[in-house]
Amino acid sequence: MKPVQFNNTVLRDGHQSLAATRMTTAQMLPAAPILDEMGFAGLETWGGATIDSCLRFLGENPFDRLRALKKAAPKTPQIMLLRGQNIVQYTSFPDDVVEAFVRADAAAGQDIFRIFDALNDPRNLATAIKTVKACGKHARGEICYTTSPVHTIDAFLRLGRELREMGCDSIGIKDMSGVIAPRIAYEMVKQLKEKVGLPVVLHTHDTAGLGASAYLAAIDAGVDIVETSIAPFANGTSQPDTVRMIALLEGHPRCPKFDPAKLQQLREYFTEVYKQLSKFTSPDNERVDSDTLCYQVPGGMLSNFRNQLNEQKMSDKFADVMAEIPRVRAALGWIPLVTPTSQIVGTQAMLNVKFGRWKTIAPAAADIALNKYGRPPGAVDPELIKLIKERTGQTPIEGRPADALSPRMPKLREELAAKGLPTDDEACVLHAMFPQEFAKLHAPKPAAASAPVEVAAKPAAPAPAAAAQPAGPGNRYRLTIDGKTTEAVVEEL
């Protein structure tokens, strides 16, 4: 039997899940050559919240990070997480912006694109998959795993077949909340291998304590790759630790081989980085929490959500907000909880707890109910649709949401040219998603600050945290989660 392969996530999901995505490029570069020599099938280094974090908190150009990591680790394929039509933001973008982003990313050195849609709506994946293939890169179509009355193995298999027909090179099972049970993992992998016929990758978190056992079951079923991290950016809300997985596989015919001395070297190095990022870490995210099986909040969100509730002086309401999340999710058609839906549902749950259920409806939550993010997997609560119609006059849309969006690339180039900023694809897509942060990145800097930055032999100190968003005036309320600010008007029912 062929040994199972490991992808490593420490440079992306590892620190996104446990340290609020605050690891700097300078902190990554000393470890990148070691990771490159280990024999991992891929290194996840980009996408997800890293682009936002680079611009908003770290003052970095994310494309420069990718180029630097590609140079430091040239042998191992680089992996990114792409939110389909949302790219790496929280709203949908026109096809021409999605295409420009993929082209720019591929040109900067990206090899493998993990492409998912928060609602598992394949219409929101088509443009990204087509463009990745046109660039000669690897398209990994992701199935967002969740549990609900409408999510079955047969439904996931149908999506797997659609992804194959759309041109995907492999299928990923994206268990963002760490809730896949071992026997379900076994059955999903087995049937995807048999009935879809593409390589299968399992990605999970150990939030509920199931991650490592799910990997073992998937390996027995023939999974091609599982994704691990490096402690202390591992376990808990992150992926299982590489060393731990190797120990669990000792004596297994599919156990891979890694240099234990280099793994220890990586462990020691990242322990120092973890200490430097201590203001962004929390013991709550390092422990097993079986309540996750109920509320299904992804690890990457949990590492930020507690801080956000504390900023809103609601830290004592954490359990209440978590208990409200499944109710909101059911009302919105049993949507999976993954960026951006996890943040939207979390925000709505917080608003329900603070002001009363549905007394205020976040605009993004209303947009999900109105099909503006795509087709929910289940039926949206008709009473909620009625309430939204009464308040906004809007009704659910039909068709692919992106079809209603006009091309933006020519306009983006005009806007940047008028400001004297770069107008290439990289600049345009960053400006489209994060206009204020991108402009700040290019703002004039003092002469001393503009000098070339040398990469330190030891990890650089992290950038300071961004200031909390103040509450809005009057009856407007603002909440920021993972850099996304939602503002809503409180209305009495």
Summary of the structure (lengths in Angstrom):
residues: 493
radius of gyration: 21.5
end to end distance: 62.0
largest distance: 65.0
contacts: 1765
relative contact order: 0.14
helix: 47%
strand: 11%
